[in-house]
């Protein structure tokens, strides 16, 4: 029964294409063929896009599963490294002495290019 329906639909489509094709002008037939070729060219790209999206979804599912399983795994305690060193003075760390030997900055001399040196 299914094969008979498929054959009848195929025969109807071929007959319709012949009748419509014989009544169309050359320009209209070129437009129809161009549209059909464009649609046919887009099908492989659509299939590749669907395959890529499904692959990405699978990777995200696997990643979420691995994160879920690692959530219940024993975690290592955090490691804190403090680099020691001798303080600059005998005072405790917040009270380091200020530098008292502050010299005045030297006077800056500016030279403008193109002026005479007086």
N, C-alpha and C positions, 0 to 999 in steps of 0.2 A: 504494500500500500504506500509506504514512504517513498520507494523508488519511483512509483508511478507519479506521485505528486511532484517530485523533483524534476522528472522528465517533462511533465506538462508545464511547469514554471519555466524551465529552460527553453522549451519550444515557444512559449508565449513571449519571452524576453527577446529571442532571436527574431521572431516575426515583427515585434514592435520596433526593434532596431532597424530592420530592413525597410519598413513602411515609413518611419520617421526619417531615416537617412535618405531615402529617395526623394522626399519632398523638401529637404533642407537645401539651402544654398551652400556653396563651397566655403564661404566665410563663416557661416554659422556652424558648419561641420568642423572647421578648424578650431573654433572656440570650444566646442564640445570635446573634441579630442584633446585639446590643451588642458581643459579642466580635469578630464579623466586621467591624463598623464601626471598632472600635479598631485592629484589625490593618491595615485598609485606610488608616486615618489615619496609621499609623506608617511606612508604606512610603515616602512622599515624603521624610520626614525622614531615613530611612535612606539613601536615594539621595543627598540633599544632603550628608550626612555622608561618604559614600564619595567623592563628587566633591571635597569640601574636603580630605580626607586625601590623595588622589592629587595634587591641585594642590600641597599642601605638600611631598610627597615629591619632586615634580619640581623645585620651587624649591630644595630642599636638594641635589639632585643637581647642578643648575646652579651653585649656590654652591660646592659641593665641587670641581666642575670648574674654576671660575674661580680658586679658591684653589690648586689644583694647578698651573694654568698660570702663576699669578703667582709661585709658588715658584721657578720656573726663570727668571723675568724678572730683569734686572739690578736690584739694590737700590741705593738711594741711601745714601751713608754717613751716619751719625748726625751731627746738628748740635748742638754744645755751645756755649752762650752763657755767658760768664763776665763778670759786670758788675764792672768795676774801680772802684776808689776809693782815695783817699789814706788811709793808716792814721792812727789817732788820735795816734800818737807816732812817735818814731824807732826804736822797738823793732820787731823782726820780728813777724809776725802772731800766733804763739802766745803772745807775752809782752806783751800789752797791759797797761798799768799799771792797778792797781785804783784805784777812786775812794777818796781818803783823807778827803774832807770828808763824814763821816757824822755827821749831827746826831741828837740823841736825839729820839725821837718825842714829840709833845706829849701831855700828859695828857688823857685822854678824860673827859668829864663825861657822866654818865648822868642823865636825869631820868625818874623813874617817874611816870606819869600817875596822878593821884588822890592823891598825897602832898603835904603842905604844903612850901613852900619855906622852909627855915631859914637 
